[in-house]
Amino acid sequence: MTTSPNRRHSTMWWDDDTIERTVTRMFVCSHLIPEEIERLDRTLGFGDGLTDGTYWEWIEQKAKKIFLILVELKVPDQIFGVIDDSWDDEDLPIARDQVERLALTPTRDNKLEQEFYEKQFYYLLRPLNKGEHVIYKDSEVVPLEMVDKKHVPGQPPFFDKVMLPGYPGTVFSRVKMPIGGGYSSQEDFLFEVNGIRNVQNDHLASYWASYVQQGYGYALFTHAADYTLKGFLTTTPACFKNMEKKARRRQVMEWIHCLVDTVCFLHNRGLSHGNIKPSTILFTSENQIFLSDLLGYTGLDRNSFDKESYDYAAPEQWFKPSSPSTSSFHRRGTVSSLTASPESPNYITSRSTPDSSQHPMAMMHAPTPHLSPQAADIFSLGCIILDLLSFLVKKHGKPFATHRAAKHKTPSRGGAVPDSSFHRNLSQVESWMTQLVKEAQKKEKDDAVFKGIAPMLHIVEHMLSSHPTDRPDAQDLQTRMYKILTDHCGILEPHCVHQYDNGWDFGMASLKLDTTDTNRRGSGGSGRHYPRNSIGSRGSGRSSGSVQDLQGQETFLVPRISRSRSSRGPPSIASSRGPVHTAASREGWRAPMAFWNTDSRMMATR
């Protein structure tokens, strides 16, 4: 989450503590005339003398919320009639067709009754608490407010910033996803949320809470972005430009190390991100970097083409072998230096690239069997590192994309469309790296940071290998990047220094579901358990309980994540939605080819 001392709530939220503090004897008297004030201490007008309680005692003990609603409706004097009919706060929420029984006016007033029905939900707030999933009735008020409506450049429009009562100055990132309508069921949404709820890291937009209302699922994450890498590469934000020049250079190198460490964190838990690209690399106004999009939702229609995901994807995510034999596709490709020194600026190309005759919509074809989502992460991360290093030597953005597409255009209607993807233009990427090394060597005397660019590019060349198994794993990558920062760049204390022990932490306890009855006076219903059939890929299953939501309809408890163990690795968290090896997103729910939560070790068991 992001904390800003300058951000304050503008909405008055009537939680239980606020109600208790507000509705005092003085407050009640301030809204009544003298005759009514005198009546407060009279014995209740019902009960045939069997009670010696007073109207004030009833308000204080049982009807503070009702009194606040009547004050807002400008009929506070009606509290006496309401009490005479023995209404209290336990009766809230009162169904719309029952509000007339309150008899708030001498003759029935539909407008006032409707206002009472709507206003009561502002005093029946069910807060969002950390780790909870809440199912809100359509008419309920969700106690949060948007921080601002300004769109973050480079971030999809279904992300926004919100604040919660009880967390002053803390800003959360909220993602909005449709439930049903070809995207996902509520059960799928809960399953996805449960899969990431314990994935907590300083450089991840980590799950905080979630809720469902009016046909949408909402997830709140720690950290709220002020800009993305996509926007950063286009227009450098003031918060970065205002830094001293050497501090800016060091910051870029620190960012690279933090991203590598975060991917290592995910991979050591049997997870992968699946859609690393500039718009999923986010920054706060304090220049903290973090990865987002753990739910993999893009908001795109199922037939939409996400060019950014395509450009930064690994080759095996988009192209299938051209023949039954994969040797031509899987030849080890390297960018070999002419000398043994990784600092050498001279590179020659000996890399084999995939068949380039296919259009980007080749995503509809089956990809290479036995894909490793973690290896795909490494490729995409290599592209991001290359972007940041290009920025460091002031050669980035559109010139880099133009250079990549210079020798590769894909025919289409209306003329040739340049293909600027990394995986289709590896030779151009290599020539660009050569230019970067030359530029960095010119600046090495000015700042030791530039001494780390050549050895870092030496690692990037392996990260961009066309064969997944030729790419370094995240643990090795983390170790090597740390040495570059400390040995070459003079950064003795990098921001992220963690030692992951290859322990897979699967504390996937079910989310707490917060539900309640619509009306205490109405008929109640107890939760019932229904067994569920296995859903999704072969060998995995999940079951759900059910509870009654506010509308009396059954709602699934958070399903348990299925666990499977192969002979070669730890348990994996696998998506239950459709086959793992599907080149296109099944229903627009995920980004194309976003296998964020599938481990290569799981592949062997399918």
Helices and strands as residue ranges (DSSP letters): E 2-3, H 16-22, H 25-29, H 34-39, H 55-62, H 64-72, G 76-78, H 79-84, G 89-91, G 96-102, H 110-119, G 120-123, E 132-135, E 145-146, E 159-163, E 170-178, H 186-196, E 207-213, E 216-221, E 227-228, H 229-234, H 238-241, H 245-267, G 278-280, E 281-283, E 289-291, H 307-311, G 315-317, E 335-337, E 347-349, G 360-364, H 373-392, H 398-405, E 409-412, E 415-418, H 426-443, G 448-452, H 453-463, G 468-470, H 474-487, E 512-514, E 546-548, E 554-556, H 600-603
